[in-house]
Amino acid sequence: LWGTGRPLRELLYVEDLAEACVHLMETVNAKDIYRQGITHLNIGTGKEISIRDLAQLVSKVVGYDGDIRFDTAYPDGMPRRLLDIDRMTKWGWQARTPIEEGVALTYEWWLNHTQGN
């Protein structure tokens, strides 16, 4: 993998994103958002995981027991990518799927949709 594995990333399971969108449509008045001058909404988990820990988690989920090597000749990229989700929390929504479960469900979906392709 590129870099050191130290950068932190925030990942959101797709079903949580769908639930957030439905929650917004059902509970937040679009005119109020417009009047407040809100131009975008951050939808995320508010939790970070390092690239190194994510690689180890994916390895565990898919059953890979080989080495994971980081090539520091390549850049890490941004040190952190974490959204400010205070507005969504205030509006009564937060992600429910832990990263471990989201990775496992995504891998299961991938297996079910790529077999024989």
HELIX and SHEET records of a PDB file:
HELIX    1   1 VAL A   14  THR A   27  1                                  14    
HELIX    2   2 ALA A   30  ARG A   35  1                                   6    
HELIX    3   3 ILE A   51  VAL A   62  1                                  12    
HELIX    4   4 ASP A   86  LYS A   90  1                                   5    
HELIX    5   5 ILE A   99  THR A  114  1                                  16    
SHEET    1   A 3 ILE A  49  SER A  50  0                                        
SHEET    2   A 3 LEU A   8  ARG A   9 -1                                        
SHEET    3   A 3 ARG A  80  ARG A  81  1                                        
END                                                                             
